[in-house]
Amino acid sequence: MGRRLMVMTVAGAGVAVVAGAVLFLSGEQGSQAARSTLQMPAQEDPLTGQEVAQATTIASAGSRSHMAAGRIKLLYVERDDDKDSSDRRRADAYLYDYGNDRLIVRTVDLGRGEIVRETVARGVQPPPSREEETTAAGLLLSHPGYGKLTRDAYARAGGGRLRSAADLGLRGLIFTPFGESGPARECEVHRCLRLFVRLPDSTWLDTSRMVVDLSAKKIHTLEW
């Protein structure tokens, strides 16, 4: 708003009038105005931490009960680069509904503090979030077979007792089945990850036959 007012003033009365008007501000007011102008992010700047928090709160408002139950999770928030948004700062919040296997994208106008667009799609799988990687590792550790395998490998790699998934180096990729005949065929619809686990000695756990199904909250073993 401050930058728009200045542009309008320059157009109507000239630069000299603006400069004169600034001189009438008190020292403290002028300093605050200058700081405010300097801190205001430009359209092409990355989202600030405050903007991410604001977009998260607004985008999650209508789904809090489902998010508390783990049915819907916020994956991440990114700057909206839609050219139709003019000079407004907008953010896209990506949420995944595991109960219905659909991606929800809510666009938040940060200036107005409201959702201005929502799109829902099935069969669209964005990259996994950090939280999803941790959730997948938790399912891995709770599995009777894979959990023991992981803990034993972690101890042999010099890590001692594995306390939680936070002790592991994790990397997740979306899994899309091709010609699968076993339970992993569910991943044609479900949100599934291939999870890569790095051990303390920089080696990798053999997870080549394992797929984590986040929608069903279970692990599939690929049939070779």
C-alpha positions in Angstrom: 0.0 0.0 0.0 2.9 2.3 0.9 4.6 1.8 -2.4 1.4 2.3 -4.4 0.7 5.6 -2.6 4.2 6.8 -3.4 3.8 6.0 -7.1 0.5 7.8 -7.3 2.0 10.9 -5.6 4.9 11.0 -8.0 2.5 10.7 -11.0 0.3 13.5 -9.6 2.7 16.0 -8.1 6.2 15.2 -9.1 9.3 13.9 -7.3 10.0 17.2 -5.6 6.7 17.2 -3.8 7.3 13.7 -2.5 10.8 14.6 -1.3 9.3 17.7 0.5 6.5 15.6 2.1 9.1 13.2 3.5 10.9 16.1 5.2 7.7 16.8 7.2 7.8 13.4 8.9 9.3 13.2 12.3 12.6 11.5 12.6 11.1 8.4 14.2 8.2 8.1 11.7 10.6 8.6 8.8 12.9 5.9 10.1 10.0 3.4 10.6 8.6 4.1 7.1 12.1 3.5 5.6 12.5 0.2 7.4 9.0 -0.8 6.4 9.8 -0.1 2.7 13.1 -1.9 2.9 11.6 -5.0 4.5 8.6 -5.3 2.1 9.5 -8.3 -0.2 9.3 -7.7 -3.9 7.0 -9.8 -6.1 9.8 -12.1 -7.2 11.4 -12.6 -3.8 11.1 -16.0 -2.0 8.4 -16.2 0.7 9.5 -15.0 4.1 9.1 -17.2 7.2 6.2 -15.0 8.3 4.5 -15.4 4.9 4.9 -19.2 5.0 3.4 -19.3 8.5 0.5 -17.0 7.4 -0.3 -19.1 4.4 -0.1 -22.3 6.4 -2.6 -21.0 9.0 -5.0 -19.7 6.3 -4.8 -22.8 4.1 -5.2 -25.2 7.0 -8.2 -23.5 8.6 -10.8 -25.6 6.9 -9.1 -28.9 7.4 -7.8 -28.8 10.9 -9.9 -31.7 12.2 -8.7 -34.0 9.3 -5.1 -32.8 9.8 -5.2 -33.5 13.5 -6.4 -37.1 12.7 -3.6 -37.5 10.1 -6.0 -37.9 7.2 -4.8 -34.7 5.5 -1.3 -33.2 5.8 0.3 -30.0 4.6 3.2 -31.0 2.3 4.7 -27.5 1.8 4.1 -23.9 0.9 5.6 -22.2 -2.2 5.4 -18.8 -3.8 2.6 -18.6 -6.4 4.1 -17.6 -9.8 0.8 -17.2 -11.7 1.2 -14.2 -13.9 -2.5 -13.4 -13.5 -1.9 -12.5 -9.9 -0.6 -9.1 -11.0 1.6 -7.5 -8.3 0.0 -9.3 -5.4 2.0 -11.7 -3.2 0.5 -15.1 -3.2 1.4 -18.5 -1.9 0.4 -22.0 -2.9 -0.2 -24.5 -0.1 0.0 -28.1 -1.1 -2.1 -30.5 1.0 -2.6 -34.3 0.5 -5.8 -36.1 1.4 -4.8 -39.6 2.2 -8.3 -40.8 2.8 -9.4 -39.9 -0.7 -6.0 -39.9 -2.4 -6.3 -36.4 -3.8 -4.0 -33.4 -4.0 -5.4 -30.1 -2.8 -3.7 -26.8 -3.7 -4.9 -23.7 -2.0 -3.7 -20.3 -3.3 -3.6 -17.7 -0.5 -3.5 -13.9 -1.2 -1.2 -12.8 1.5 -2.3 -9.2 1.3 -5.9 -9.9 1.7 -5.3 -12.9 4.1 -7.7 -15.3 2.3 -7.9 -18.2 -0.1 -8.5 -17.0 -3.6 -8.3 -20.3 -5.5 -8.5 -24.1 -4.7 -7.8 -26.9 -7.1 -8.3 -30.6 -6.4 -6.8 -33.4 -8.5 -6.3 -37.2 -8.3 -3.4 -39.0 -9.8 -1.1 -36.1 -9.2 1.9 -36.9 -6.9 4.2 -34.0 -6.0 7.6 -34.9 -4.3 7.3 -36.1 -0.7 7.8 -33.7 2.1 10.2 -34.1 5.0 7.4 -35.0 7.3 6.3 -37.7 4.9 9.8 -39.2 4.8 9.8 -39.3 8.6 6.4 -40.9 8.7 7.5 -43.5 6.2 10.6 -44.2 8.4 8.3 -44.6 11.4 6.2 -47.2 9.5 9.5 -48.9 8.5 10.6 -49.2 12.2 7.2 -50.4 13.4 7.2 -53.3 10.8 8.2 -56.5 12.6 10.6 -57.7 9.9 11.9 -54.5 8.4 12.1 -52.7 11.7 14.5 -55.4 13.2 16.5 -55.4 10.0 16.9 -51.6 10.2 17.9 -51.6 13.8 20.5 -54.3 13.4 22.0 -52.6 10.4 22.1 -49.3 12.2 24.0 -50.9 15.2 26.5 -52.7 12.9 27.1 -49.4 11.1 28.3 -47.9 14.5 25.2 -46.1 15.4 24.5 -48.0 18.6 20.9 -48.2 19.6 18.5 -46.7 17.1 16.2 -44.4 19.1 13.9 -43.1 16.5 13.5 -42.3 12.8 15.1 -38.9 13.4 18.5 -40.7 13.8 18.4 -41.9 10.2 19.4 -40.1 7.0 16.3 -40.2 4.8 15.5 -39.6 1.2 12.1 -40.4 -0.3 10.9 -40.6 -3.9 7.4 -41.2 -5.2 6.8 -44.8 -6.3 4.7 -45.5 -9.3 4.0 -49.1 -10.1 4.6 -50.5 -13.6 3.2 -54.0 -14.2 3.1 -54.9 -10.5 1.0 -58.0 -9.7 1.2 -57.9 -5.9 -0.1 -55.6 -3.2 2.0 -52.7 -4.5 -0.5 -52.3 -7.3 -2.5 -50.3 -4.8 0.1 -47.6 -5.4 -1.5 -46.9 -8.7 -4.0 -44.9 -6.6 -2.3 -44.5 -3.2 0.5 -42.2 -2.2 3.6 -44.4 -2.0 7.3 -43.8 -1.4 10.5 -45.5 -2.1 12.5 -44.8 1.0 16.3 -44.6 1.0 18.0 -44.9 4.4 21.5 -43.7 5.1 23.3 -45.4 8.0 25.9 -43.8 10.3 28.9 -45.2 8.3 27.5 -43.6 5.1 26.3 -46.9 3.7 22.7 -47.4 2.6 20.2 -49.8 3.9 18.9 -52.3 1.3 15.4 -51.1 0.7 15.2 -52.1 -2.9 12.1 -54.4 -2.5 10.3 -52.2 0.0 7.6 -49.6 -0.7 5.9 -47.5 2.0 2.2 -46.9 1.4 1.3 -43.7 3.2 -2.4 -43.9 2.3 -2.8 -47.4 3.7 -0.1 -46.9 6.4 1.7 -50.1 5.6 4.7 -51.5 3.8 4.5 -53.5 0.5 7.3 -55.9 -0.6 7.9 -56.0 -4.3 7.5 -59.4 -5.9 10.5 -60.1 -8.1 
